[in-house]
């Protein structure tokens, strides 16, 4: 089986940190599939341009390119039906589609301003300059440090936004039920991204969401926990 995965890294090629690449990493592990990691950096656009993408993850299956974490999840589900299901049926796939959007907006979007100025510390000079210029432009010219300046207050609002998860964990250990599925990996990707690049504490230790994150850090023989990260 020939699977290769382009993953975002910085100066440490073992420190993959894209939230979307982590969604795919967890999906592959859930399916019991191994993929060769192809480290990729922000300014290496030419490496994935032939595969029709400007960003990662990009999965190669026998050199066929599959682009975007949600598309990859569906590809894995449909092309490896004999492996454990990521969705548990079409109803689960439909609900995961909603979680995918919520994960982009509330989780990745909620975390980004809390860790944004920590990310360049993981990059080489060229990539750090690219990241700073492109992301500051998204925020109307504010510096990364200005964007992150209010994070002590911002994290309070972010924690409140997770109440829907806490309510869910009153009756089940995972978003997917008694065992994790792709809905969990969508949300977990954001938390793992933050853990890898930033020492900032997003969750209190007594938060049910923290306990959920711990369970996923331990999943698949501790795959995510073994990845270099901060003790948060």
Secondary structure, 3 states (H helix, E strand, C coil): CCEEEEEECCCCCCCCCCHHHHHHHHHHHHHCCCCEEEEECCCCHHHHHCCCCCCCCEEEECCEEEECHHHHHHHHHHHCCCCCCCCCCHHHHHHHHHHHHHHHHHHHHHHHHHHHHHHHHHCCHHHHHHHHHHHHHHCCCCCHHHHHCCHHHHHHHHHHCCHHHHHHCCCCCECCECCCCHHHHHHHHHHHHHHHHCCCCCCCCCCHHHHHHHHHHHHHHHHHHHCCCCCC
